[in-house]
């Protein structure tokens, strides 16, 4: 199946795009007045609530790392068995 060969880069790029989506959440939530992590982070910066800023940054970074690790784990050994560690 030829689609399986192109699945590894596709999953990798999709994992990287999640970081861009989280980064754009601040602008999107502020423009459309949607409640979310981006707007919470912006509000905390304006109010100089440093513990809340640190917490939201920690949450976003943990979400990014979890996404990148899960995309790497799902794309590498399960899709192409030649990449399995021996």
Jmol script that loads the backbone (N, CA, C; Angstrom):
load data "model"
ATOM      1  N   UNK A   1       0.843  -1.174   0.000  1.00  0.00           N
ATOM      2  CA  UNK A   1       0.000   0.000   0.000  1.00  0.00           C
ATOM      3  C   UNK A   1       0.887   1.236   0.000  1.00  0.00           C
ATOM      4  N   UNK A   2       0.730   2.092  -0.966  1.00  0.00           N
ATOM      5  CA  UNK A   2       1.583   3.267  -1.123  1.00  0.00           C
ATOM      6  C   UNK A   2       1.251   4.364  -0.123  1.00  0.00           C
ATOM      7  N   UNK A   3       0.011   4.395   0.367  1.00  0.00           N
ATOM      8  CA  UNK A   3      -0.370   5.424   1.324  1.00  0.00           C
ATOM      9  C   UNK A   3       0.397   5.271   2.636  1.00  0.00           C
ATOM     10  N   UNK A   4       0.759   4.055   2.967  1.00  0.00           N
ATOM     11  CA  UNK A   4       1.476   3.803   4.217  1.00  0.00           C
ATOM     12  C   UNK A   4       2.865   4.442   4.200  1.00  0.00           C
ATOM     13  N   UNK A   5       3.485   4.552   3.042  1.00  0.00           N
ATOM     14  CA  UNK A   5       4.800   5.183   2.949  1.00  0.00           C
ATOM     15  C   UNK A   5       4.737   6.673   3.232  1.00  0.00           C
ATOM     16  N   UNK A   6       3.670   7.311   2.861  1.00  0.00           N
ATOM     17  CA  UNK A   6       3.568   8.751   3.075  1.00  0.00           C
ATOM     18  C   UNK A   6       2.929   9.101   4.408  1.00  0.00           C
ATOM     19  N   UNK A   7       2.551   8.124   5.201  1.00  0.00           N
ATOM     20  CA  UNK A   7       1.873   8.387   6.462  1.00  0.00           C
ATOM     21  C   UNK A   7       2.813   8.922   7.533  1.00  0.00           C
ATOM     22  N   UNK A   8       4.076   8.517   7.538  1.00  0.00           N
ATOM     23  CA  UNK A   8       5.018   8.971   8.564  1.00  0.00           C
ATOM     24  C   UNK A   8       5.260  10.475   8.474  1.00  0.00           C
ATOM     25  N   UNK A   9       5.597  11.031   7.311  1.00  0.00           N
ATOM     26  CA  UNK A   9       5.751  12.491   7.265  1.00  0.00           C
ATOM     27  C   UNK A   9       4.444  13.237   7.500  1.00  0.00           C
ATOM     28  N   UNK A  10       3.331  12.658   7.100  1.00  0.00           N
ATOM     29  CA  UNK A  10       2.040  13.300   7.301  1.00  0.00           C
ATOM     30  C   UNK A  10       1.726  13.444   8.788  1.00  0.00           C
ATOM     31  N   UNK A  11       1.949  12.399   9.559  1.00  0.00           N
ATOM     32  CA  UNK A  11       1.701  12.453  11.001  1.00  0.00           C
ATOM     33  C   UNK A  11       2.694  13.387  11.678  1.00  0.00           C
ATOM     34  N   UNK A  12       3.933  13.397  11.228  1.00  0.00           N
ATOM     35  CA  UNK A  12       4.936  14.291  11.806  1.00  0.00           C
ATOM     36  C   UNK A  12       4.573  15.753  11.574  1.00  0.00           C
ATOM     37  N   UNK A  13       4.169  16.094  10.380  1.00  0.00           N
ATOM     38  CA  UNK A  13       3.784  17.473  10.084  1.00  0.00           C
ATOM     39  C   UNK A  13       2.518  17.855  10.844  1.00  0.00           C
ATOM     40  N   UNK A  14       1.584  16.930  10.980  1.00  0.00           N
ATOM     41  CA  UNK A  14       0.365  17.218  11.747  1.00  0.00           C
ATOM     42  C   UNK A  14       0.699  17.471  13.212  1.00  0.00           C
ATOM     43  N   UNK A  15       1.678  16.751  13.752  1.00  0.00           N
ATOM     44  CA  UNK A  15       2.100  16.988  15.125  1.00  0.00           C
ATOM     45  C   UNK A  15       2.740  18.345  15.310  1.00  0.00           C
ATOM     46  N   UNK A  16       3.488  18.805  14.333  1.00  0.00           N
ATOM     47  CA  UNK A  16       4.118  20.127  14.413  1.00  0.00           C
ATOM     48  C   UNK A  16       3.071  21.227  14.252  1.00  0.00           C
ATOM     49  N   UNK A  17       2.058  21.006  13.442  1.00  0.00           N
ATOM     50  CA  UNK A  17       1.028  22.013  13.212  1.00  0.00           C
ATOM     51  C   UNK A  17       0.207  22.311  14.466  1.00  0.00           C
ATOM     52  N   UNK A  18       0.138  21.365  15.394  1.00  0.00           N
ATOM     53  CA  UNK A  18      -0.594  21.601  16.641  1.00  0.00           C
ATOM     54  C   UNK A  18       0.061  22.733  17.424  1.00  0.00           C
ATOM     55  N   UNK A  19       1.373  22.834  17.359  1.00  0.00           N
ATOM     56  CA  UNK A  19       2.064  23.942  18.014  1.00  0.00           C
ATOM     57  C   UNK A  19       1.675  25.284  17.426  1.00  0.00           C
ATOM     58  N   UNK A  20       1.540  25.341  16.124  1.00  0.00           N
ATOM     59  CA  UNK A  20       1.102  26.578  15.488  1.00  0.00           C
ATOM     60  C   UNK A  20      -0.343  26.908  15.862  1.00  0.00           C
ATOM     61  N   UNK A  21      -1.168  25.886  15.996  1.00  0.00           N
ATOM     62  CA  UNK A  21      -2.560  26.121  16.399  1.00  0.00           C
ATOM     63  C   UNK A  21      -2.633  26.665  17.820  1.00  0.00           C
ATOM     64  N   UNK A  22      -1.826  26.133  18.713  1.00  0.00           N
ATOM     65  CA  UNK A  22      -1.822  26.641  20.085  1.00  0.00           C
ATOM     66  C   UNK A  22      -1.266  28.061  20.140  1.00  0.00           C
ATOM     67  N   UNK A  23      -0.293  28.358  19.323  1.00  0.00           N
ATOM     68  CA  UNK A  23       0.247  29.711  19.280  1.00  0.00           C
ATOM     69  C   UNK A  23      -0.745  30.711  18.716  1.00  0.00           C
ATOM     70  N   UNK A  24      -1.528  30.309  17.758  1.00  0.00           N
ATOM     71  CA  UNK A  24      -2.527  31.190  17.175  1.00  0.00           C
ATOM     72  C   UNK A  24      -3.794  31.284  17.995  1.00  0.00           C
ATOM     73  N   UNK A  25      -3.904  30.475  19.047  1.00  0.00           N
ATOM     74  CA  UNK A  25      -5.108  30.503  19.878  1.00  0.00           C
ATOM     75  C   UNK A  25      -5.257  31.835  20.595  1.00  0.00           C
ATOM     76  N   UNK A  26      -4.151  32.456  20.942  1.00  0.00           N
ATOM     77  CA  UNK A  26      -4.213  33.743  21.650  1.00  0.00           C
ATOM     78  C   UNK A  26      -4.888  34.788  20.763  1.00  0.00           C
ATOM     79  N   UNK A  27      -4.467  34.871  19.529  1.00  0.00           N
ATOM     80  CA  UNK A  27      -5.027  35.868  18.612  1.00  0.00           C
ATOM     81  C   UNK A  27      -6.474  35.526  18.271  1.00  0.00           C
ATOM     82  N   UNK A  28      -6.747  34.283  17.968  1.00  0.00           N
ATOM     83  CA  UNK A  28      -8.090  33.880  17.571  1.00  0.00           C
ATOM     84  C   UNK A  28      -9.093  34.089  18.693  1.00  0.00           C
ATOM     85  N   UNK A  29      -8.720  33.709  19.906  1.00  0.00           N
ATOM     86  CA  UNK A  29      -9.647  33.850  21.025  1.00  0.00           C
ATOM     87  C   UNK A  29      -9.869  35.310  21.388  1.00  0.00           C
ATOM     88  N   UNK A  30      -8.874  36.143  21.205  1.00  0.00           N
ATOM     89  CA  UNK A  30      -9.058  37.562  21.512  1.00  0.00           C
ATOM     90  C   UNK A  30      -9.890  38.259  20.444  1.00  0.00           C
ATOM     91  N   UNK A  31      -9.691  37.927  19.186  1.00  0.00           N
ATOM     92  CA  UNK A  31     -10.442  38.570  18.107  1.00  0.00           C
ATOM     93  C   UNK A  31     -11.920  38.181  18.166  1.00  0.00           C
ATOM     94  N   UNK A  32     -12.201  36.910  18.389  1.00  0.00           N
ATOM     95  CA  UNK A  32     -13.586  36.432  18.379  1.00  0.00           C
ATOM     96  C   UNK A  32     -14.187  36.335  19.773  1.00  0.00           C
ATOM     97  N   UNK A  33     -13.507  36.855  20.774  1.00  0.00           N
ATOM     98  CA  UNK A  33     -13.928  36.838  22.191  1.00  0.00           C
ATOM     99  C   UNK A  33     -14.399  35.460  22.632  1.00  0.00           C
ATOM    100  N   UNK A  34     -13.586  34.471  22.347  1.00  0.00           N
ATOM    101  CA  UNK A  34     -13.860  33.108  22.777  1.00  0.00           C
ATOM    102  C   UNK A  34     -13.107  32.821  24.072  1.00  0.00           C
ATOM    103  N   UNK A  35     -13.729  32.133  25.002  1.00  0.00           N
ATOM    104  CA  UNK A  35     -12.987  31.766  26.211  1.00  0.00           C
ATOM    105  C   UNK A  35     -12.066  30.583  25.917  1.00  0.00           C
ATOM    106  N   UNK A  36     -10.878  30.637  26.451  1.00  0.00           N
ATOM    107  CA  UNK A  36      -9.939  29.550  26.230  1.00  0.00           C
ATOM    108  C   UNK A  36      -8.603  29.839  26.883  1.00  0.00           C
ATOM    109  N   UNK A  37      -7.648  28.952  26.630  1.00  0.00           N
ATOM    110  CA  UNK A  37      -6.332  29.073  27.251  1.00  0.00           C
ATOM    111  C   UNK A  37      -5.590  30.295  26.719  1.00  0.00           C
ATOM    112  N   UNK A  38      -5.743  30.596  25.459  1.00  0.00           N
ATOM    113  CA  UNK A  38      -5.058  31.758  24.890  1.00  0.00           C
ATOM    114  C   UNK A  38      -5.541  33.063  25.485  1.00  0.00           C
ATOM    115  N   UNK A  39      -6.832  33.179  25.634  1.00  0.00           N
ATOM    116  CA  UNK A  39      -7.376  34.404  26.229  1.00  0.00           C
ATOM    117  C   UNK A  39      -7.034  34.484  27.711  1.00  0.00           C
ATOM    118  N   UNK A  40      -7.022  33.351  28.392  1.00  0.00           N
ATOM    119  CA  UNK A  40      -6.618  33.321  29.789  1.00  0.00           C
ATOM    120  C   UNK A  40      -5.175  33.775  29.946  1.00  0.00           C
ATOM    121  N   UNK A  41      -4.318  33.321  29.051  1.00  0.00           N
ATOM    122  CA  UNK A  41      -2.921  33.719  29.095  1.00  0.00           C
ATOM    123  C   UNK A  41      -2.771  35.220  28.838  1.00  0.00           C
ATOM    124  N   UNK A  42      -3.489  35.741  27.886  1.00  0.00           N
ATOM    125  CA  UNK A  42      -3.414  37.170  27.590  1.00  0.00           C
ATOM    126  C   UNK A  42      -3.942  38.008  28.755  1.00  0.00           C
ATOM    127  N   UNK A  43      -5.036  37.568  29.357  1.00  0.00           N
ATOM    128  CA  UNK A  43      -5.588  38.273  30.510  1.00  0.00           C
ATOM    129  C   UNK A  43      -4.603  38.255  31.674  1.00  0.00           C
ATOM    130  N   UNK A  44      -3.952  37.113  31.887  1.00  0.00           N
ATOM    131  CA  UNK A  44      -2.991  37.000  32.989  1.00  0.00           C
ATOM    132  C   UNK A  44      -1.775  37.894  32.756  1.00  0.00           C
ATOM    133  N   UNK A  45      -1.356  38.047  31.515  1.00  0.00           N
ATOM    134  CA  UNK A  45      -0.233  38.941  31.216  1.00  0.00           C
ATOM    135  C   UNK A  45      -0.634  40.388  31.489  1.00  0.00           C
ATOM    136  N   UNK A  46      -1.829  40.770  31.073  1.00  0.00           N
ATOM    137  CA  UNK A  46      -2.280  42.144  31.306  1.00  0.00           C
ATOM    138  C   UNK A  46      -2.457  42.449  32.791  1.00  0.00           C
ATOM    139  N   UNK A  47      -2.883  41.468  33.570  1.00  0.00           N
ATOM    140  CA  UNK A  47      -3.090  41.654  35.004  1.00  0.00           C
ATOM    141  C   UNK A  47      -1.822  41.423  35.828  1.00  0.00           C
ATOM    142  N   UNK A  48      -0.752  41.030  35.163  1.00  0.00           N
ATOM    143  CA  UNK A  48       0.529  40.702  35.803  1.00  0.00           C
ATOM    144  C   UNK A  48       0.384  39.614  36.863  1.00  0.00           C
ATOM    145  N   UNK A  49      -0.401  38.611  36.520  1.00  0.00           N
ATOM    146  CA  UNK A  49      -0.604  37.454  37.391  1.00  0.00           C
ATOM    147  C   UNK A  49       0.420  36.394  36.986  1.00  0.00           C
ATOM    148  N   UNK A  50       1.598  36.507  37.555  1.00  0.00           N
ATOM    149  CA  UNK A  50       2.717  35.670  37.123  1.00  0.00           C
ATOM    150  C   UNK A  50       2.514  34.176  37.377  1.00  0.00           C
ATOM    151  N   UNK A  51       1.947  33.748  38.503  1.00  0.00           N
ATOM    152  CA  UNK A  51       1.711  32.313  38.657  1.00  0.00           C
ATOM    153  C   UNK A  51       0.752  31.747  37.605  1.00  0.00           C
ATOM    154  N   UNK A  52      -0.255  32.527  37.231  1.00  0.00           N
ATOM    155  CA  UNK A  52      -1.176  32.056  36.196  1.00  0.00           C
ATOM    156  C   UNK A  52      -0.500  32.010  34.834  1.00  0.00           C
ATOM    157  N   UNK A  53       0.356  32.979  34.547  1.00  0.00           N
ATOM    158  CA  UNK A  53       1.122  32.955  33.296  1.00  0.00           C
ATOM    159  C   UNK A  53       2.019  31.726  33.262  1.00  0.00           C
ATOM    160  N   UNK A  54       2.703  31.448  34.359  1.00  0.00           N
ATOM    161  CA  UNK A  54       3.581  30.282  34.409  1.00  0.00           C
ATOM    162  C   UNK A  54       2.792  28.981  34.258  1.00  0.00           C
ATOM    163  N   UNK A  55       1.622  28.935  34.883  1.00  0.00           N
ATOM    164  CA  UNK A  55       0.797  27.727  34.777  1.00  0.00           C
ATOM    165  C   UNK A  55       0.279  27.486  33.374  1.00  0.00           C
ATOM    166  N   UNK A  56      -0.169  28.550  32.711  1.00  0.00           N
ATOM    167  CA  UNK A  56      -0.678  28.361  31.354  1.00  0.00           C
ATOM    168  C   UNK A  56       0.448  28.031  30.374  1.00  0.00           C
ATOM    169  N   UNK A  57       1.610  28.649  30.561  1.00  0.00           N
ATOM    170  CA  UNK A  57       2.760  28.305  29.715  1.00  0.00           C
ATOM    171  C   UNK A  57       3.170  26.851  29.940  1.00  0.00           C
ATOM    172  N   UNK A  58       3.146  26.421  31.194  1.00  0.00           N
ATOM    173  CA  UNK A  58       3.471  25.024  31.504  1.00  0.00           C
ATOM    174  C   UNK A  58       2.459  24.082  30.877  1.00  0.00           C
ATOM    175  N   UNK A  59       1.171  24.439  30.949  1.00  0.00           N
ATOM    176  CA  UNK A  59       0.135  23.607  30.352  1.00  0.00           C
ATOM    177  C   UNK A  59       0.306  23.510  28.838  1.00  0.00           C
ATOM    178  N   UNK A  60       0.561  24.637  28.198  1.00  0.00           N
ATOM    179  CA  UNK A  60       0.728  24.640  26.742  1.00  0.00           C
ATOM    180  C   UNK A  60       1.964  23.842  26.339  1.00  0.00           C
ATOM    181  N   UNK A  61       3.055  24.009  27.081  1.00  0.00           N
ATOM    182  CA  UNK A  61       4.271  23.269  26.726  1.00  0.00           C
ATOM    183  C   UNK A  61       4.109  21.777  26.973  1.00  0.00           C
ATOM    184  N   UNK A  62       3.417  21.385  28.037  1.00  0.00           N
ATOM    185  CA  UNK A  62       3.174  19.958  28.261  1.00  0.00           C
ATOM    186  C   UNK A  62       2.254  19.379  27.197  1.00  0.00           C
ATOM    187  N   UNK A  63       1.275  20.152  26.768  1.00  0.00           N
ATOM    188  CA  UNK A  63       0.401  19.691  25.688  1.00  0.00           C
ATOM    189  C   UNK A  63       1.176  19.526  24.384  1.00  0.00           C
ATOM    190  N   UNK A  64       2.088  20.458  24.123  1.00  0.00           N
ATOM    191  CA  UNK A  64       2.921  20.347  22.918  1.00  0.00           C
ATOM    192  C   UNK A  64       3.828  19.127  22.972  1.00  0.00           C
ATOM    193  N   UNK A  65       4.465  18.929  24.115  1.00  0.00           N
ATOM    194  CA  UNK A  65       5.354  17.774  24.239  1.00  0.00           C
ATOM    195  C   UNK A  65       4.583  16.461  24.158  1.00  0.00           C
ATOM    196  N   UNK A  66       3.421  16.400  24.776  1.00  0.00           N
ATOM    197  CA  UNK A  66       2.611  15.186  24.697  1.00  0.00           C
ATOM    198  C   UNK A  66       2.170  14.921  23.260  1.00  0.00           C
ATOM    199  N   UNK A  67       1.838  15.974  22.536  1.00  0.00           N
ATOM    200  CA  UNK A  67       1.437  15.805  21.146  1.00  0.00           C
ATOM    201  C   UNK A  67       2.599  15.333  20.282  1.00  0.00           C
ATOM    202  N   UNK A  68       3.751  15.944  20.471  1.00  0.00           N
ATOM    203  CA  UNK A  68       4.906  15.551  19.648  1.00  0.00           C
ATOM    204  C   UNK A  68       5.358  14.134  19.956  1.00  0.00           C
ATOM    205  N   UNK A  69       5.341  13.755  21.243  1.00  0.00           N
ATOM    206  CA  UNK A  69       5.747  12.397  21.603  1.00  0.00           C
ATOM    207  C   UNK A  69       4.734  11.390  21.082  1.00  0.00           C
ATOM    208  N   UNK A  70       3.443  11.699  21.201  1.00  0.00           N
ATOM    209  CA  UNK A  70       2.433  10.759  20.710  1.00  0.00           C
ATOM    210  C   UNK A  70       2.476  10.642  19.188  1.00  0.00           C
ATOM    211  N   UNK A  71       2.754  11.742  18.498  1.00  0.00           N
ATOM    212  CA  UNK A  71       2.850  11.632  17.039  1.00  0.00           C
ATOM    213  C   UNK A  71       4.092  10.851  16.632  1.00  0.00           C
ATOM    214  N   UNK A  72       5.179  11.006  17.390  1.00  0.00           N
ATOM    215  CA  UNK A  72       6.385  10.250  17.074  1.00  0.00           C
ATOM    216  C   UNK A  72       6.183   8.768  17.366  1.00  0.00           C
ATOM    217  N   UNK A  73       5.558   8.460  18.498  1.00  0.00           N
ATOM    218  CA  UNK A  73       5.340   7.062  18.859  1.00  0.00           C
ATOM    219  C   UNK A  73       4.364   6.408  17.895  1.00  0.00           C
ATOM    220  N   UNK A  74       3.321   7.111  17.510  1.00  0.00           N
ATOM    221  CA  UNK A  74       2.342   6.495  16.621  1.00  0.00           C
ATOM    222  C   UNK A  74       2.851   6.383  15.193  1.00  0.00           C
ATOM    223  N   UNK A  75       3.697   7.317  14.777  1.00  0.00           N
ATOM    224  CA  UNK A  75       4.112   7.274  13.375  1.00  0.00           C
ATOM    225  C   UNK A  75       5.281   6.338  13.139  1.00  0.00           C
ATOM    226  N   UNK A  76       6.165   6.254  14.081  1.00  0.00           N
ATOM    227  CA  UNK A  76       7.399   5.541  13.787  1.00  0.00           C
ATOM    228  C   UNK A  76       7.256   4.021  13.798  1.00  0.00           C
ATOM    229  N   UNK A  77       7.081   3.352  14.921  1.00  0.00           N
ATOM    230  CA  UNK A  77       7.141   1.891  14.870  1.00  0.00           C
ATOM    231  C   UNK A  77       5.859   1.210  14.416  1.00  0.00           C
ATOM    232  N   UNK A  78       4.710   1.854  14.585  1.00  0.00           N
ATOM    233  CA  UNK A  78       3.466   1.165  14.266  1.00  0.00           C
ATOM    234  C   UNK A  78       3.132   1.207  12.787  1.00  0.00           C
ATOM    235  N   UNK A  79       3.543   2.244  12.108  1.00  0.00           N
ATOM    236  CA  UNK A  79       3.216   2.353  10.687  1.00  0.00           C
ATOM    237  C   UNK A  79       4.253   1.626   9.846  1.00  0.00           C
ATOM    238  N   UNK A  80       5.529   1.820  10.163  1.00  0.00           N
ATOM    239  CA  UNK A  80       6.586   1.174   9.388  1.00  0.00           C
ATOM    240  C   UNK A  80       7.348   0.227  10.299  1.00  0.00           C
ATOM    241  N   UNK A  81       7.137  -1.064  10.175  1.00  0.00           N
ATOM    242  CA  UNK A  81       7.803  -2.013  11.086  1.00  0.00           C
ATOM    243  C   UNK A  81       9.310  -2.093  10.892  1.00  0.00           C
ATOM    244  N   UNK A  82       9.835  -1.534   9.818  1.00  0.00           N
ATOM    245  CA  UNK A  82      11.292  -1.571   9.608  1.00  0.00           C
ATOM    246  C   UNK A  82      12.014  -0.643  10.589  1.00  0.00           C
ATOM    247  N   UNK A  83      11.303   0.281  11.211  1.00  0.00           N
ATOM    248  CA  UNK A  83      11.923   1.266  12.093  1.00  0.00           C
ATOM    249  C   UNK A  83      11.989   0.765  13.524  1.00  0.00           C
ATOM    250  N   UNK A  84      11.399  -0.382  13.829  1.00  0.00           N
ATOM    251  CA  UNK A  84      11.386  -0.885  15.205  1.00  0.00           C
ATOM    252  C   UNK A  84      12.802  -1.036  15.760  1.00  0.00           C
ATOM    253  N   UNK A  85      12.897  -0.749  17.060  1.00  0.00           N
ATOM    254  CA  UNK A  85      14.210  -0.871  17.722  1.00  0.00           C
ATOM    255  C   UNK A  85      14.470  -2.335  18.016  1.00  0.00           C
ATOM    256  N   UNK A  86      15.711  -2.734  17.858  1.00  0.00           N
ATOM    257  CA  UNK A  86      16.028  -4.143  17.996  1.00  0.00           C
ATOM    258  C   UNK A  86      16.743  -4.524  19.216  1.00  0.00           C
TER     259      UNK A  86
END
end "model"
wireframe off; spacefill off
backbone 0.3
color backbone group
